[in-house]
Amino acid sequence: MTLLETASAVRENAHAPYSKFKVGAALRAASGKIYAGCNVENVAYPEGTCAEAGAIAAMVAGGDTTIAEIAVIADSPQPVSPCGGCRQKIAEFAAGDVTVTLHTTDGAIMQTTVSALLPGSFDVDYMSRV
């Protein structure tokens, strides 16, 4: 199954009763294994979980720690980009040149990289005094 097929399938499981905005994400770890996540809303909106964060959590739980590629899909007029928090989460586990492919359910596609999504990202180099 491709990343897009995996992201599309898991998107159907999203729990989005408030926004009705279902998002699916799938990533391929450096090991080649694919991990998926979907958004899970909560009536207390800030307590929800993004699809990208769910896929990353599944990857770490599965014993992998490096993202080789990631895909995100939503029913949106244009390819939907990860939120700021998810951009930072992705950058924690992916090199700057890792491909991020953003899809709509209508077939629109936008490819970018982790560095393009999060220029000037906060990384371990800032922690050199710790």
Sequence and secondary structure as in RCSB ss.txt:
>XXXX:A:sequence
MTLLETASAVRENAHAPYSKFKVGAALRAASGKIYAGCNVENVAYPEGTCAEAGAIAAMVAGGDTTIAEIAVIAD
SPQPVSPCGGCRQKIAEFAAGDVTVTLHTTDGAIMQTTVSALLPGSFDVDYMSRV
>XXXX:A:secstr
  HHHHHHHHHTT B TTT   EEEEEEETTS EEEEE B  SSGGG B HHHHHHHHHHHTT   EEEEEEEES
SSS     HHHHHHHHHHEEEEEEEEEEETTS EEEEEHHHHSTT   GGGGTT 
